[in-house]
Amino acid sequence: MGTGNPAQAETRCGKLQGSVEDGIYSFKGIPYAAPPVGERRWMPPEDPTPWAGTRDASAYGFWAHQNKSDMDAVMGAETGEKSEDCLFLNVWTPGLDNARRPVMVWIHGGGFTIGAGSQGVYEGRSLAQLGDVVVVTINYRLGTLGFVNLAEATGGAIPATGNEGLLDQVKALEWVRDNIAEFGGDPGNVTIFGESAGGMSTGSLLALPAARGLFHKAIPQSGACHTAAPRETGILVGEALLKIAELDADGLRKADAATLMKAQRRIEGGRVEGYPLSRIGGLPLRPVVDGTVLPVNPIDAVSDGIAANIPIMAGSTLDEWKLFGAMQPAIIELDEETMAKRLGFLVAETQVPTLVAAYKDGLSQRGVEPTAPEIFMAIQTDRIFRMPALRLLEEQAAHNDQVYCYLFDWQSPAARGALGACHAVELAFVYRISPI
């Protein structure tokens, strides 16, 4: 609980001095784990070191290392200073008291390679005020420092499973369990929620044995349980990293972050001779079904009832893929012949005409001109975002009747309406900021 200072809280590691604005207390840049540097690189997170005196919690901590992205301008990912010492979280609360408010822990998106819990879009003051809840946003290791399997590629010299970023999220949830009562929160009523890669992380945590009991409800937004890479894919990506960096395990441990980010750029682009990363599809750097941290594919675990006691709300926006399509001139300029060739990689060629006809009809019923770009983006929206959410809820409904599905269809006026209800547009309403 709060001490004599109106914006001071006690944690297991020491006192924090936060700030208060509009009746909401905020505490930023709280270390929830030891810095994952030196010998801790690619290792599971360890407990943070206690501090003497009172720690200033008025400023955000460092962001995880990441490359620049086309999404930076959309999500505001260009503002934070980067460091491997990145395992920080932030708390907003209406009161430092015994109210035992519901706790909402936000896991940011960014394709497992960009973003931070301190991005402006995730400022939690308004949500805490609106819902009388305690809001927590977290950082976690990204890209080649958080989601690359190196155990096989290095003969065990680096035991990274490819799930260190997920283990960071678990460590943050352990911090919440141990400390959130001091911020007016209820450690027995924790909801994890996140969007895009944050939604995919939420779906993965449903299946993670280490996360069991650390949260009680889940809201995966625009991401579900279908993203984790097979173990073989994880091994392939780890081998590709060694090839690009031209280093052995010891050299990789000592490499600076710039070297790793340069290698990551090539992995993201699928440009590694002898390693068909472009065939993996989607995200080469992502959670891995390693058999230990993540024993099985998350959707299979949910189907088997691993999260039977967890109420789940999941969904997507109506036009998810329009955001990505807008960044790719080749998509905007698609004709029907080229579209059919692209779709031939997703379904059997004999099924393409039926698929296209169905989407033409569906778009026409919505009053949308069924051009080739519109059809392709609608198919990608369903394939990548809408259907995984529905499949998750269908599997969970066999074990728990508290399953809820949403479809967010508010049309953004940005870009003369071309974005529609695109990927991430709902965040403006979750956090009450200016919409896209």
Backbone torsions as a table, in degrees:
resi	resn	phi	psi	omega
1	MET	NA	165.1	179.9
2	GLY	-64.7	150.9	176.5
3	THR	-94.3	-158.5	-179.9
4	GLY	-64.8	-25.2	177.9
5	ASN	-78.5	132.2	-175.3
6	PRO	-65.1	-15.9	179.8
7	ALA	-131.3	45.4	-179.6
8	GLN	-127.2	137.4	-178.9
9	ALA	-135.7	153.7	179.8
10	GLU	-105.6	132.2	173.2
11	THR	-120.1	175.2	179.9
12	ARG	-65.0	-20.7	-179.5
13	CYS	-97.3	-11.0	-179.5
14	GLY	145.6	-179.2	-178.1
15	LYS	-80.8	150.5	176.9
16	LEU	-125.2	137.8	172.8
17	GLN	-107.2	111.0	179.5
18	GLY	-102.9	-150.7	179.5
19	SER	-144.8	169.5	-179.7
20	VAL	-135.9	135.3	179.0
21	GLU	-144.7	129.0	-179.5
22	ASP	53.5	35.9	177.4
23	GLY	79.6	4.5	179.4
24	ILE	-111.7	127.2	178.1
25	TYR	-85.8	137.5	177.4
26	SER	-128.4	142.0	177.3
27	PHE	-133.8	117.5	-171.6
28	LYS	-117.9	156.0	175.1
29	GLY	63.7	38.7	179.4
30	ILE	-85.1	122.1	178.5
31	PRO	-73.8	123.2	178.2
32	TYR	-103.1	-2.8	178.2
33	ALA	-153.8	163.6	174.5
34	ALA	-67.1	150.6	178.5
35	PRO	-56.8	126.6	-178.3
36	PRO	-82.4	62.3	-175.4
37	VAL	-120.3	166.6	178.6
38	GLY	59.8	-126.1	-179.7
39	GLU	-67.1	-15.3	-180.0
40	ARG	-87.1	-7.3	177.4
41	ARG	-60.4	133.5	-179.7
42	TRP	63.9	19.3	176.2
43	MET	-110.7	159.0	174.5
44	PRO	-57.9	148.3	-178.1
45	PRO	-65.8	147.7	178.6
46	GLU	-112.4	166.4	-178.8
47	ASP	-61.7	146.8	176.7
48	PRO	-70.8	158.1	178.6
49	THR	-86.4	129.6	177.1
50	PRO	-61.7	156.1	178.9
51	TRP	-122.8	155.6	176.5
52	ALA	-90.9	152.5	177.5
53	GLY	72.9	-152.9	-177.6
54	THR	-113.9	125.3	-179.0
55	ARG	-88.0	133.6	176.3
56	ASP	-70.5	126.5	179.6
57	ALA	-124.4	42.6	-178.9
58	SER	-101.1	-7.3	-177.5
59	ALA	-130.6	147.4	179.3
60	TYR	-66.9	155.1	175.0
61	GLY	-84.3	178.8	179.3
62	PHE	-63.0	153.5	172.6
63	TRP	-89.0	157.4	172.0
64	ALA	-65.0	149.1	176.8
65	HIS	-60.1	140.6	-177.8
66	GLN	-163.6	155.8	175.2
67	ASN	-86.3	162.9	173.4
68	LYS	-67.4	152.4	-175.0
69	SER	-143.0	156.8	174.0
70	ASP	-62.0	-20.8	-178.8
71	MET	-81.5	-9.0	-175.8
72	ASP	-56.0	-46.2	-177.3
73	ALA	-66.0	-31.2	-179.0
74	VAL	-74.7	-44.1	-171.9
75	MET	-102.7	-2.8	179.1
76	GLY	72.8	37.6	-175.0
77	ALA	-91.2	17.8	-175.5
78	GLU	-105.5	6.3	-168.3
79	THR	-103.0	-17.9	-172.3
80	GLY	-93.5	144.2	174.0
81	GLU	-75.2	136.5	-172.2
82	LYS	-99.6	146.6	177.6
83	SER	-163.6	154.2	170.6
84	GLU	-67.7	-24.8	174.8
85	ASP	-80.0	80.7	-167.5
86	CYS	-126.8	2.9	-171.4
87	LEU	-86.4	79.6	-178.6
88	PHE	-123.8	156.7	171.9
89	LEU	-135.3	168.0	-176.3
90	ASN	-133.3	145.4	-176.6
91	VAL	-129.7	134.9	169.8
92	TRP	-122.8	132.6	-177.9
93	THR	-144.8	143.5	176.7
94	PRO	-73.0	-16.4	-178.3
95	GLY	-166.5	143.1	175.4
96	LEU	-96.5	75.1	-170.0
97	ASP	-143.7	-164.4	-178.9
98	ASN	-98.6	21.7	-171.7
99	ALA	-68.5	-20.3	-179.8
100	ARG	51.0	59.4	-180.0
101	ARG	-74.0	156.1	171.0
102	PRO	-58.2	146.4	-178.8
103	VAL	-113.3	133.9	177.7
104	MET	-121.2	116.2	-177.7
105	VAL	-104.3	116.2	-175.8
106	TRP	-93.6	130.8	175.7
107	ILE	-111.6	114.8	-173.1
108	HIS	-70.9	157.1	176.2
109	GLY	-93.6	-170.2	-179.9
110	GLY	129.4	25.9	175.3
111	GLY	64.2	22.0	-178.1
112	PHE	64.5	14.2	-179.1
113	THR	-130.5	-17.8	-179.9
114	ILE	-137.7	167.9	173.4
115	GLY	105.6	174.3	178.4
116	ALA	-164.6	157.0	177.3
117	GLY	-70.7	-11.0	-178.4
118	SER	-102.3	10.8	174.3
119	GLN	-59.3	146.6	-176.3
120	GLY	-56.2	-32.3	-178.2
121	VAL	-65.6	-20.4	-177.2
122	TYR	-103.3	17.5	178.6
123	GLU	-61.8	119.5	-165.3
124	GLY	-90.8	4.2	-174.1
125	ARG	-61.6	-48.1	-176.4
126	SER	-65.6	-40.2	179.4
127	LEU	-64.6	-42.2	178.4
128	ALA	-61.6	-40.3	-178.6
129	GLN	-71.0	-43.7	-177.0
130	LEU	-65.6	-43.6	-173.3
131	GLY	-100.3	-1.2	-173.0
132	ASP	50.6	51.5	-179.6
133	VAL	-126.0	162.0	172.2
134	VAL	-95.1	123.0	-177.7
135	VAL	-105.5	130.8	177.3
136	VAL	-124.3	129.2	172.9
137	THR	-118.0	145.2	-171.6
138	ILE	-129.7	153.5	164.8
139	ASN	-97.3	160.6	171.4
140	TYR	-154.7	158.4	-179.4
141	ARG	-64.0	143.6	-173.6
142	LEU	-122.1	164.2	168.3
143	GLY	55.3	-134.4	-175.9
144	THR	-70.6	-10.5	177.0
145	LEU	-97.8	-12.1	-176.8
146	GLY	-127.9	-20.6	-172.3
147	PHE	-139.1	50.0	175.0
148	VAL	-132.6	129.1	179.7
149	ASN	-84.9	114.3	-177.9
150	LEU	-115.4	-3.6	-174.3
151	ALA	-58.9	-49.3	-178.6
152	GLU	-74.3	-41.9	-176.5
153	ALA	-63.2	-27.7	-179.0
154	THR	-106.4	12.3	-179.2
155	GLY	61.6	27.8	179.0
156	GLY	89.6	-4.9	-179.6
157	ALA	-63.5	-36.3	171.6
158	ILE	-116.5	109.3	-171.2
159	PRO	-83.6	24.7	-177.5
160	ALA	-63.0	131.2	-178.7
161	THR	-91.6	-13.7	-171.9
162	GLY	92.9	4.0	-178.5
163	ASN	-122.9	21.0	-179.3
164	GLU	-63.3	-33.7	176.1
165	GLY	-63.7	-38.6	175.4
166	LEU	-66.1	-39.4	178.6
167	LEU	-65.5	-31.7	172.7
168	ASP	-60.4	-43.7	179.4
169	GLN	-61.5	-39.9	176.4
170	VAL	-62.5	-42.5	179.9
171	LYS	-62.1	-39.6	176.9
172	ALA	-62.9	-39.7	177.8
173	LEU	-66.9	-33.3	174.7
174	GLU	-65.0	-39.5	176.4
175	TRP	-60.9	-43.3	178.5
176	VAL	-60.1	-46.8	178.6
177	ARG	-55.7	-41.6	-172.3
178	ASP	-85.1	-20.8	-169.8
179	ASN	-126.9	-18.1	-166.4
180	ILE	-68.2	-22.4	176.5
181	ALA	-60.4	-29.2	178.5
182	GLU	-71.2	-11.1	179.2
183	PHE	-111.4	19.9	178.9
184	GLY	80.4	13.0	-177.0
185	GLY	-103.1	163.2	-179.9
186	ASP	-105.4	108.9	179.9
187	PRO	-66.4	-11.0	177.1
188	GLY	-95.8	7.8	179.9
189	ASN	-141.8	71.6	-175.4
190	VAL	-111.9	126.1	174.4
191	THR	-107.9	127.0	170.9
192	ILE	-95.5	138.0	177.5
193	PHE	-148.8	152.9	-178.2
194	GLY	-171.5	163.7	-175.6
195	GLU	-123.2	143.5	179.7
196	SER	60.8	-120.2	177.3
197	ALA	-60.7	-26.8	174.1
198	GLY	-68.6	-36.2	174.2
199	GLY	-69.0	-38.9	177.2
200	MET	-66.2	-36.8	174.8
201	SER	-63.8	-43.5	177.7
202	THR	-57.8	-44.0	177.3
203	GLY	-63.4	-37.0	178.7
204	SER	-69.2	-39.2	-179.6
205	LEU	-64.0	-27.4	175.0
206	LEU	-57.7	-30.0	-174.9
207	ALA	-103.8	0.4	-173.4
208	LEU	-88.4	115.1	179.4
209	PRO	-54.8	-37.0	-177.7
210	ALA	-67.0	-19.6	-178.0
211	ALA	-92.9	-5.4	-174.0
212	ARG	-61.5	131.1	178.8
213	GLY	85.9	-7.0	-177.8
214	LEU	-89.4	-13.0	175.8
215	PHE	-146.1	163.2	-168.8
216	HIS	-129.3	-11.9	175.9
217	LYS	-146.8	160.4	-178.1
218	ALA	-144.8	139.2	176.7
219	ILE	-131.5	85.5	173.4
220	PRO	-79.4	123.0	-179.5
221	GLN	-107.9	124.2	177.3
222	SER	53.4	43.2	179.0
223	GLY	176.3	145.8	-175.9
224	ALA	-142.4	-123.8	-170.9
225	CYS	-117.1	18.6	-171.3
226	HIS	-111.8	14.2	-168.9
227	THR	-98.2	-26.2	-173.5
228	ALA	-57.1	138.5	-179.0
229	ALA	-81.1	145.4	171.3
230	PRO	-61.3	155.3	-178.4
231	ARG	-55.7	-39.6	-178.4
232	GLU	-62.4	-38.7	178.0
233	THR	-66.6	-41.8	177.7
234	GLY	-59.1	-42.4	178.2
235	ILE	-63.1	-42.6	179.6
236	LEU	-58.3	-43.9	-179.2
237	VAL	-67.2	-39.9	177.5
238	GLY	-62.2	-42.3	177.5
239	GLU	-64.4	-38.0	179.0
240	ALA	-63.9	-38.6	178.5
241	LEU	-61.9	-44.2	178.3
242	LEU	-61.9	-41.1	-179.3
243	LYS	-64.0	-46.1	-178.0
244	ILE	-64.4	-47.1	-176.1
245	ALA	-72.0	-20.2	-177.8
246	GLU	54.8	46.4	-178.4
247	LEU	-134.2	152.8	170.7
248	ASP	-87.9	-174.8	-175.7
249	ALA	-60.3	-42.9	-179.2
250	ASP	-65.0	-41.8	178.3
251	GLY	-65.7	-35.7	179.4
252	LEU	-65.7	-39.3	177.9
253	ARG	-62.1	-35.2	-175.4
254	LYS	-90.6	-10.1	-177.1
255	ALA	-62.2	145.1	177.5
256	ASP	-78.7	167.0	-175.8
257	ALA	-63.4	-34.1	-179.3
258	ALA	-61.4	-39.3	177.7
259	THR	-63.0	-43.0	-179.8
260	LEU	-68.4	-37.6	179.5
261	MET	-69.0	-34.4	176.8
262	LYS	-64.9	-43.3	177.2
263	ALA	-65.4	-38.7	179.9
264	GLN	-61.5	-37.8	179.5
265	ARG	-58.6	-41.1	179.5
266	ARG	-70.2	-37.7	177.6
267	ILE	-63.8	-43.5	179.5
268	GLU	-61.0	-34.0	-179.9
269	GLY	-86.5	-3.0	179.4
270	GLY	70.3	22.9	-173.6
271	ARG	-105.0	74.9	178.1
272	VAL	-135.4	111.7	-176.5
273	GLU	-59.2	129.7	178.9
274	GLY	87.3	-5.2	-179.7
275	TYR	-126.7	107.5	-173.2
276	PRO	-76.1	59.8	-176.8
277	LEU	-65.0	-29.6	-179.3
278	SER	-64.6	-21.4	179.8
279	ARG	-81.4	-14.3	-179.2
280	ILE	-64.1	-39.0	-179.4
281	GLY	78.9	145.5	175.4
282	GLY	69.7	-118.8	-169.3
283	LEU	-114.4	109.8	178.8
284	PRO	-68.1	-30.2	179.9
285	LEU	-103.7	105.8	-173.7
286	ARG	-163.0	172.0	177.1
287	PRO	-55.4	151.3	-175.0
288	VAL	-124.4	134.8	172.9
289	VAL	-76.2	85.4	-172.8
290	ASP	-88.6	-10.2	179.3
291	GLY	92.4	-9.0	-178.6
292	THR	-123.8	-72.2	177.3
293	VAL	-62.9	-48.9	175.9
294	LEU	-116.9	91.2	-170.0
295	PRO	-64.2	-39.4	-177.9
296	VAL	-139.2	168.9	176.4
297	ASN	-56.7	130.9	-175.6
298	PRO	-53.5	-40.0	-178.4
299	ILE	-65.9	-32.8	176.9
300	ASP	-69.0	-38.2	178.1
301	ALA	-65.0	-41.6	177.4
302	VAL	-64.0	-41.8	177.8
303	SER	-58.8	-34.2	179.9
304	ASP	-82.3	-3.9	174.6
305	GLY	96.4	16.3	-177.5
306	ILE	-62.1	-28.1	-178.3
307	ALA	-112.7	32.0	-171.7
308	ALA	-57.7	-28.4	-176.8
309	ASN	-95.0	9.1	-174.9
310	ILE	-104.7	114.9	169.6
311	PRO	-64.8	138.4	-176.7
312	ILE	-131.2	133.0	166.9
313	MET	-118.0	128.6	-177.7
314	ALA	-140.8	157.4	178.3
315	GLY	176.4	-162.9	-175.4
316	SER	-155.8	175.4	172.0
317	THR	-93.3	162.2	-173.9
318	LEU	-66.3	-36.1	-172.3
319	ASP	-124.8	45.8	-174.1
320	GLU	-42.5	-53.2	-166.2
321	TRP	-77.6	-5.2	178.1
322	LYS	-64.6	-29.0	177.4
323	LEU	-64.4	-43.9	-179.4
324	PHE	-74.0	-37.3	177.6
325	GLY	-61.8	-36.8	-179.5
326	ALA	-64.7	-21.9	-179.5
327	MET	-90.6	-2.3	-175.8
328	GLN	-125.5	100.2	179.1
329	PRO	-53.2	-33.0	-179.1
330	ALA	-63.0	-28.9	178.1
331	ILE	-77.2	-45.2	-178.8
332	ILE	-61.9	-29.6	-176.6
333	GLU	-97.8	11.5	-178.5
334	LEU	-58.6	138.2	166.5
335	ASP	-107.3	174.0	-173.2
336	GLU	-65.6	-35.2	-179.3
337	GLU	-66.2	-46.7	179.9
338	THR	-66.1	-39.3	177.5
339	MET	-59.3	-44.1	-179.2
340	ALA	-60.7	-38.3	178.1
341	LYS	-64.7	-42.4	178.5
342	ARG	-63.5	-42.6	-179.4
343	LEU	-66.9	-24.9	177.8
344	GLY	-64.0	-17.3	175.4
345	PHE	-84.4	-13.8	-176.9
346	LEU	-100.9	-35.4	-179.9
347	VAL	-136.0	168.1	176.3
348	ALA	-60.3	141.0	-177.1
349	GLU	-55.3	-33.5	-179.3
350	THR	-68.6	-18.7	-179.1
351	GLN	-90.9	-13.6	-175.1
352	VAL	-58.8	-48.6	-179.3
353	PRO	-58.5	-40.3	179.1
354	THR	-65.7	-42.2	178.9
355	LEU	-61.7	-47.7	-179.3
356	VAL	-62.7	-42.5	-179.9
357	ALA	-62.1	-40.7	-179.7
358	ALA	-64.1	-41.7	-179.1
359	TYR	-74.9	-31.9	173.6
360	LYS	-59.7	-44.6	-179.7
361	ASP	-65.4	-44.9	-179.1
362	GLY	-63.2	-44.0	178.7
363	LEU	-65.2	-41.4	179.2
364	SER	-60.6	-39.7	178.6
365	GLN	-64.9	-26.5	176.6
366	ARG	-86.0	-2.6	-178.0
367	GLY	81.4	20.2	179.7
368	VAL	-104.3	130.4	177.8
369	GLU	-64.4	122.5	-173.7
370	PRO	-81.2	63.7	175.6
371	THR	-73.7	166.6	179.5
372	ALA	-58.2	-46.4	177.6
373	PRO	-59.8	-42.5	-179.6
374	GLU	-62.7	-41.9	179.8
375	ILE	-63.9	-47.8	-177.5
376	PHE	-62.5	-43.6	-179.0
377	MET	-68.0	-34.4	177.0
378	ALA	-66.7	-40.1	178.2
379	ILE	-64.4	-44.4	179.2
380	GLN	-64.3	-38.0	176.6
381	THR	-57.6	-47.6	-178.6
382	ASP	-69.0	-43.1	-174.9
383	ARG	-66.0	-43.2	-171.8
384	ILE	-90.8	-31.9	-171.3
385	PHE	-119.4	-54.2	-171.5
386	ARG	-69.6	-48.6	-176.2
387	MET	-65.9	-41.4	175.5
388	PRO	-57.9	-38.2	177.7
389	ALA	-64.2	-44.0	179.5
390	LEU	-64.5	-40.6	-179.9
391	ARG	-64.7	-41.0	177.0
392	LEU	-58.3	-48.4	-177.6
393	LEU	-67.1	-36.6	177.2
394	GLU	-62.2	-44.2	-180.0
395	GLU	-67.1	-41.6	-178.4
396	GLN	-68.6	-31.5	-178.3
397	ALA	-62.2	-21.5	177.4
398	ALA	-71.5	-15.4	-175.8
399	HIS	-119.3	-21.1	-173.4
400	ASN	-152.0	127.4	-178.2
401	ASP	-83.7	-0.1	176.8
402	GLN	-91.4	70.1	175.2
403	VAL	-122.9	137.6	-173.6
404	TYR	-136.4	135.5	-179.5
405	CYS	-116.9	138.7	175.6
406	TYR	-127.3	156.7	170.6
407	LEU	-134.1	117.7	-177.7
408	PHE	-95.4	116.3	-171.6
409	ASP	-122.4	15.1	176.9
410	TRP	-62.4	129.9	-175.7
411	GLN	-92.7	118.6	178.9
412	SER	-71.7	138.8	176.2
413	PRO	-81.8	-4.6	-177.9
414	ALA	-61.6	152.3	179.3
415	ALA	52.3	41.0	179.6
416	ARG	56.6	33.7	177.1
417	GLY	83.4	2.7	-175.1
418	ALA	-67.9	-23.5	-177.3
419	LEU	-81.8	-24.0	-178.9
420	GLY	58.1	-145.6	175.0
421	ALA	-89.7	72.5	-169.6
422	CYS	-82.9	174.5	177.0
423	HIS	-52.0	131.2	175.0
424	ALA	78.5	-3.0	-175.6
425	VAL	-64.9	-26.8	-178.1
426	GLU	-71.2	-17.5	-178.0
427	LEU	-61.3	-32.0	178.3
428	ALA	-61.3	-29.4	-178.8
429	PHE	-90.2	-32.6	176.0
430	VAL	-63.0	-45.2	-175.5
431	TYR	-102.8	3.0	174.5
432	ARG	57.8	52.2	173.5
433	ILE	-112.8	178.6	178.8
434	SER	-65.5	125.7	-177.1
435	PRO	-70.1	158.9	177.3
436	ILE	-64.1	NA	NA
